Amino acid sequence: AKTVSYYVQALYAQNKGTNVLSTTIANPTPKGQDGIFASAVYDKESNEVIVKGINTTEGSKSIDIKLNGLKNGIAKVNTITLDCSDYDMENTVDNPNAIVPQEATLKAEGSTIKANVAGKNFVVFKIKK
């Protein structure tokens, strides 16, 4: 059975992009002090901005992802979420899909994505311009 660590590493490897982008975590606290960590890349092949983020706290956090410099806004946002909140749950031979990445879509408002990231969740935002 594939582990949660395997899925996190796979999601990073599959979404490495071609160019690293500057990432700023704004108010109310500096990067990481509120349990939110993020990185962003651009992928020339897919023409996507890919933001990878994790909420290391127990509680849910509301976040805004703002892409500066977009003339026409965001066309589409696909997400891949890995829920790591239940420390007693693991993938086993009997239940190999207890924890697997879940795909969804989000709507954007202009060049901003408003999202709610549950506690102990890793999320990949794949953003089409």
N, C-alpha and C positions, 0 to 999 in steps of 0.2 A: 504494500500500500504506500502511496506517496504521502509524505509528511507535509505539514504546514510550511516548514522551512524550505522544502523542495519547491512548493508553489510560489513562495515569495521570491526565491532566486530565479525561478523560471519567468515570473512576471517582469523582473528587472531585466533579464537577458532578452526577452522577447520585445521589450519596449525601451531599448537603449538609445534609440534615435541616432542622428548623425551630428547634431550640434547641441552643445550644452547651452541652456539659457539661464540668464540671471533670475534668481528666485528670491523674493522678499516676503517675509511673513510680517505683516503690519500689526497695528494695534490690536489688542491692548498690551501685549507683552512681546519681548524680543523672541527671536527664533528658538523654539524648543522649550521655553519656560512654561508654556501652557500645554505641553504634551503633544503639540502638532509639529511634525517635521515634513518637509516637502522638497522635491527637486523637479526640474523641468528640462525637457529637451525638445528639439525640433527634429522631425524625421523627413528628409528630402524625398525618400521613396514613396511614402504614404501621404505626404503633404499635411502632416498632423503635428500639432503641439501635444506633447505627452507630459502630463503632470502626475507624479507619483507622490502620494501622501499617506501618512500614518497618524492615527490618533492613539497615543500610548496610554491615555487615561481610561478610567472606568466609565466615565460619562460621555454622552454624545456632545459633539462640537459643531456649531454652525460655521461654515467657512465661505468666503467669497474668493473666487479665482478670477482675477482681472488680467486680461491680455491687452497690454498697452500697444498702440500703434496699428490696430486692425481697422481698416477703412470700412469694410462691409459687415463687421460683426462676426459672430460665430454661427456656422451653418448647422453643425451637428456635434453632440457630445455622447460618446459611448463610455460606459464605466465598467470596470472589472473590480469587484470587491471580494476580499478574503476576510471572513469573519473569524477572528482569533480570540473571541471574548470568553469562551468556555474552556478554561484550562484543563478540565477533566475529559474533554472530548478529544479524540484522536482518530485518525484513519487506521482501520485494522483490516485484517484479511476478511473478517466477517462483515465489516462495514467500511469498504474502501473509499466511499464518497461522503463520509460524515462531514468533512471540511473540504470544500472545493470552491474555486473562484466562481462568482455569480456575475453574469453580464446584465446590464441595464442601459437605459438611455436617460439623458437629462435635457431639459430645455435651458437655453441661455437667454439672457436679456442683454442684447447688444453685444458688448465684448466682456460681459461678466457672467460667471456661472455661480449660482448660489447652491450650496450643497450642505447636507447634514451628514457628518461622518460619525458613525456609532463608535463607542469606546472599544479599544483593542481591535480596530479594523484597519486594514491596508487597502487603499483604493488607487486604481490607475484611471486617470481621466484622459481619454483619447479625443482630442478636439480638432474637428475639421473646420478650416477657415473658409 
